[in-house]
């Protein structure tokens, strides 16, 4: 018997994804086996194949889902002033990253483990997100409210800076999320010469 008695697909499937996300983030994709994922969920290893063809497909699904949810959650308002849009992006990205640290970690650290086709799919989604910020910066430069030489490079640097908060921020630490977001907004504003 592959599935534990009493398990249900609509419950077990999400548990498989959650366990894989957590294990990949903690130990690295290469170090995690399908048996470890199955054990974390409480099913036999063979049961996992009812939810995913293999470990590579599972990783790709997790990274694609993360990017699709990130893109769906981002709400640009192109008619607003570019500086307002930039502040909204900075606060959104920081908050989203803090709310999804495992997903963010996988998105950056495990991209290298994707097959070329899966890598291309995730890279295209990432590019759409990076393009959203690049467009804001281009609008700000064109309007004269931002002084930047290379909007694309600036976008990449800002995303890296904002994402980095997941490496050090701890709830209950010296600064709460609001204070961190306010400080980071000041850093972003300074980086674009606004």
SEZA-974370 format. One record per residue (C-alpha): x, y, z. Coordinates in nm, 4 decimals, decimal comma. Each point is the difference from the previous one (the first is absolute). Example, Ala and Ser with C-alpha at 12.3 -4.5 7.8 and 13.67 -1.06 7.14 Angstrom:
! SEZA-974370
pt X 1,2300 | Y -0,4500 | Z 0,7800
pt X 0,1370 | Y 0,3440 | Z -0,0660
***
This chain:
! SEZA-974370
pt X 0,0000 | Y 0,0000 | Z 0,0000
pt X 0,1476 | Y 0,3342 | Z -0,1066
pt X -0,2252 | Y 0,2398 | Z 0,1883
pt X -0,0456 | Y -0,0020 | Z 0,3746
pt X -0,3477 | Y -0,1147 | Z 0,0963
pt X -0,2286 | Y 0,2967 | Z 0,0411
pt X 0,2124 | Y 0,2428 | Z -0,2041
pt X -0,1725 | Y 0,2165 | Z -0,2588
pt X 0,1459 | Y 0,1442 | Z -0,3200
pt X -0,1262 | Y 0,3545 | Z 0,0612
pt X 0,1735 | Y -0,0011 | Z 0,3374
pt X 0,3084 | Y -0,2069 | Z -0,0783
pt X 0,0959 | Y 0,1874 | Z -0,3188
pt X 0,0459 | Y 0,3349 | Z 0,1752
pt X 0,1807 | Y -0,1748 | Z 0,2870
pt X 0,2467 | Y -0,1498 | Z -0,2493
pt X 0,0714 | Y 0,3456 | Z -0,1429
pt X 0,0342 | Y 0,1573 | Z 0,3443
pt X 0,2358 | Y -0,2726 | Z 0,1232
pt X 0,2112 | Y 0,0161 | Z -0,3166
pt X 0,0213 | Y 0,3815 | Z 0,0210
pt X 0,1107 | Y -0,0141 | Z 0,3636
pt X 0,2510 | Y -0,2829 | Z -0,0523
pt X 0,1477 | Y 0,1523 | Z -0,3186
pt X 0,0385 | Y 0,3359 | Z 0,1773
pt X 0,1612 | Y -0,1540 | Z 0,3103
pt X 0,2269 | Y -0,2626 | Z -0,1555
pt X 0,0262 | Y 0,0844 | Z -0,3710
pt X -0,1677 | Y -0,1684 | Z -0,2923
pt X 0,2869 | Y -0,2411 | Z -0,0697
pt X 0,0106 | Y -0,1255 | Z 0,3602
pt X -0,3709 | Y -0,0808 | Z 0,0272
pt X -0,1400 | Y -0,3312 | Z -0,1172
pt X -0,3536 | Y -0,0890 | Z -0,0942
pt X 0,0051 | Y -0,2389 | Z 0,2982
pt X 0,0714 | Y 0,2913 | Z 0,2344
pt X -0,2896 | Y 0,1971 | Z -0,1464
pt X -0,2293 | Y -0,3020 | Z 0,0351
pt X 0,1082 | Y -0,0521 | Z 0,3607
pt X -0,0686 | Y 0,3654 | Z 0,0822
pt X -0,3516 | Y -0,0355 | Z -0,1422
pt X -0,0612 | Y -0,3415 | Z 0,1548
pt X -0,0492 | Y -0,1971 | Z -0,3209
pt X 0,2000 | Y -0,2678 | Z -0,1732
pt X 0,2487 | Y 0,1232 | Z -0,2599
pt X -0,1961 | Y -0,1492 | Z -0,2886
pt X -0,3011 | Y 0,2111 | Z 0,0941
pt X 0,1834 | Y 0,3192 | Z -0,0979
pt X -0,0196 | Y -0,0959 | Z -0,3657
pt X -0,3748 | Y 0,0490 | Z 0,0132
pt X 0,0761 | Y 0,3697 | Z 0,0567
pt X 0,3125 | Y 0,0617 | Z -0,2076
pt X 0,1863 | Y -0,1873 | Z -0,2735
pt X 0,3378 | Y 0,0469 | Z 0,1727
pt X 0,2061 | Y 0,2264 | Z 0,2248
pt X 0,0973 | Y 0,2318 | Z -0,2875
pt X -0,3650 | Y 0,0592 | Z -0,0897
pt X -0,0754 | Y 0,0681 | Z 0,3655
pt X 0,2745 | Y 0,2634 | Z 0,0229
pt X -0,1083 | Y 0,1611 | Z -0,3265
pt X -0,3630 | Y 0,0099 | Z 0,1142
pt X 0,0999 | Y 0,1667 | Z 0,3265
pt X 0,2085 | Y 0,2672 | Z -0,1745
pt X -0,2582 | Y 0,0642 | Z -0,2707
pt X -0,2791 | Y 0,0239 | Z 0,2558
pt X 0,2023 | Y 0,2473 | Z 0,2071
pt X 0,0595 | Y 0,2277 | Z -0,2973
pt X -0,3606 | Y -0,0217 | Z -0,1206
pt X -0,1318 | Y 0,0882 | Z 0,3458
pt X 0,2507 | Y 0,2843 | Z 0,0319
pt X -0,1030 | Y 0,1421 | Z -0,3374
pt X -0,3696 | Y -0,0368 | Z 0,0830
pt X 0,0462 | Y 0,1754 | Z 0,3350
pt X 0,1922 | Y 0,2973 | Z -0,1445
pt X -0,2376 | Y 0,2795 | Z -0,0900
pt X 0,1672 | Y 0,2745 | Z -0,1979
pt X -0,2001 | Y 0,3151 | Z -0,0613
pt X 0,1656 | Y 0,1454 | Z -0,3096
pt X -0,1959 | Y 0,3262 | Z 0,0212
pt X 0,1425 | Y 0,0817 | Z 0,3429
pt X 0,3218 | Y 0,2045 | Z 0,0292
pt X 0,3108 | Y -0,2178 | Z -0,0451
pt X 0,1331 | Y 0,0766 | Z 0,3484
pt X -0,3276 | Y -0,1186 | Z 0,1565
pt X 0,0170 | Y -0,3150 | Z -0,2110
pt X 0,3601 | Y -0,0587 | Z 0,1044
pt X -0,0880 | Y 0,0322 | Z 0,3673
pt X -0,2902 | Y -0,2403 | Z -0,0447
pt X 0,2298 | Y -0,2477 | Z -0,1783
pt X 0,2698 | Y 0,0232 | Z 0,2694
pt X -0,2443 | Y -0,0530 | Z 0,2850
pt X -0,1801 | Y -0,2773 | Z -0,1890
pt X 0,3176 | Y -0,1894 | Z -0,0857
pt X 0,1386 | Y 0,0262 | Z 0,3506
pt X -0,3246 | Y -0,1149 | Z 0,1625
pt X -0,0568 | Y -0,2791 | Z -0,2509
pt X 0,3552 | Y -0,1240 | Z 0,0539
pt X -0,0396 | Y -0,0022 | Z 0,3779
pt X -0,3322 | Y -0,1824 | Z -0,0303
pt X 0,1473 | Y -0,2668 | Z -0,2329
pt X 0,3633 | Y -0,0556 | Z 0,1047
pt X 0,0241 | Y -0,3627 | Z -0,1137
pt X -0,1458 | Y 0,0805 | Z -0,3405
pt X 0,2365 | Y 0,2941 | Z -0,0426
pt X 0,3005 | Y -0,2076 | Z 0,1054
pt X -0,0880 | Y -0,2755 | Z -0,2470
pt X -0,0609 | Y 0,2511 | Z -0,2756
pt X 0,3555 | Y 0,1280 | Z 0,0311
pt X 0,2022 | Y -0,2972 | Z 0,1203
pt X -0,1566 | Y -0,2931 | Z -0,1819
pt X -0,0479 | Y 0,1538 | Z -0,3432
pt X 0,3310 | Y -0,1624 | Z -0,0914
pt X -0,1501 | Y -0,3473 | Z 0,0510
pt X -0,2714 | Y 0,0401 | Z -0,2627
pt X 0,0195 | Y -0,1690 | Z -0,3375
pt X 0,0511 | Y 0,2449 | Z -0,2887
pt X -0,3702 | Y 0,0019 | Z -0,0927
pt X -0,1159 | Y 0,0522 | Z 0,3579
pt X 0,2679 | Y 0,2650 | Z 0,0509
pt X -0,1220 | Y 0,1873 | Z -0,3076
pt X -0,3581 | Y -0,0047 | Z 0,1287
pt X 0,0938 | Y 0,1357 | Z 0,3428
pt X 0,2428 | Y 0,2537 | Z -0,1499
pt X -0,2752 | Y 0,1352 | Z -0,2261
pt X -0,2280 | Y 0,0512 | Z 0,3010
pt X 0,2802 | Y 0,1674 | Z 0,1943
pt X 0,0672 | Y 0,2253 | Z -0,2973
pt X -0,3630 | Y 0,1175 | Z 0,0011
pt X 0,0336 | Y 0,0981 | Z 0,3646
pt X 0,3340 | Y 0,1736 | Z -0,0550
pt X -0,1481 | Y 0,1787 | Z -0,3023
pt X -0,2777 | Y 0,1407 | Z 0,2202
pt X 0,2579 | Y 0,1736 | Z 0,2191
pt X 0,2110 | Y 0,1022 | Z -0,2996
pt X -0,3056 | Y 0,1710 | Z -0,1522
pt X -0,0557 | Y 0,1979 | Z 0,3198
pt X 0,3630 | Y 0,1120 | Z 0,0006
pt X -0,0120 | Y 0,0951 | Z -0,3690
pt X -0,3117 | Y 0,2080 | Z 0,0648
pt X 0,1682 | Y 0,1698 | Z 0,2958
pt X 0,3128 | Y 0,0771 | Z -0,2006
pt X -0,2053 | Y 0,1329 | Z -0,2915
pt X -0,2025 | Y 0,2181 | Z 0,2373
pt X 0,3156 | Y 0,1224 | Z 0,1726
pt X -0,0996 | Y -0,1135 | Z 0,3513
pt X 0,2668 | Y -0,2718 | Z -0,0032
pt X 0,3638 | Y 0,0359 | Z -0,0985
pt X 0,1257 | Y -0,3352 | Z -0,1222
pt X 0,2323 | Y -0,0972 | Z -0,2822
pt X -0,1170 | Y -0,3554 | Z -0,0670
pt X -0,3599 | Y -0,0854 | Z 0,0992
pt X 0,0450 | Y -0,3745 | Z -0,0580
pt X 0,3142 | Y -0,0239 | Z 0,2120
pt X -0,1600 | Y 0,2161 | Z 0,2683
pt X -0,3067 | Y -0,2262 | Z 0,0027
pt X 0,2154 | Y -0,3074 | Z 0,0534
pt X 0,1975 | Y 0,1691 | Z 0,2794
pt X -0,3169 | Y 0,1180 | Z 0,1764
pt X -0,1621 | Y -0,3436 | Z -0,0174
pt X 0,3156 | Y -0,1600 | Z 0,1418
pt X 0,0113 | Y 0,2539 | Z 0,2827
pt X -0,3672 | Y -0,0421 | Z 0,0869
pt X 0,0147 | Y -0,3783 | Z -0,0170
pt X 0,3038 | Y -0,0057 | Z 0,2265
pt X -0,2171 | Y 0,0923 | Z 0,2975
pt X -0,0965 | Y -0,3672 | Z 0,0264
pt X 0,3578 | Y -0,0811 | Z 0,1023
pt X -0,0011 | Y 0,2002 | Z 0,3188
pt X -0,3466 | Y 0,1165 | Z 0,1029
pt X -0,1564 | Y -0,1770 | Z 0,2990
pt X -0,3443 | Y 0,0703 | Z 0,1416
pt X 0,0356 | Y 0,1498 | Z 0,3461
pt X 0,3415 | Y 0,1446 | Z -0,0800
pt X 0,1197 | Y 0,3558 | Z 0,0504
pt X -0,2079 | Y 0,1323 | Z -0,2912
pt X -0,3501 | Y -0,1034 | Z -0,0929
pt X -0,1129 | Y -0,0452 | Z -0,3591
pt X -0,1316 | Y 0,3543 | Z -0,0331
pt X 0,3259 | Y 0,1542 | Z 0,1193
pt X 0,1993 | Y -0,2253 | Z -0,2336
pt X -0,2260 | Y 0,0877 | Z -0,2943
pt X 0,0318 | Y 0,3713 | Z 0,0770
pt X 0,3787 | Y -0,0257 | Z 0,0185
pt X 0,0227 | Y -0,2021 | Z -0,3202
pt X -0,2224 | Y 0,2503 | Z -0,1776
pt X 0,2525 | Y 0,2687 | Z 0,0968
pt X 0,2798 | Y -0,2134 | Z -0,1438
pt X -0,1928 | Y -0,0603 | Z -0,3239
pt X -0,0827 | Y 0,3695 | Z -0,0344
pt X 0,3651 | Y 0,0877 | Z 0,0489
pt X 0,1106 | Y -0,2614 | Z -0,2510
pt X -0,2091 | Y 0,1634 | Z -0,2711
pt X 0,1020 | Y 0,3541 | Z 0,0929
pt X -0,3490 | Y 0,1039 | Z 0,1066
***
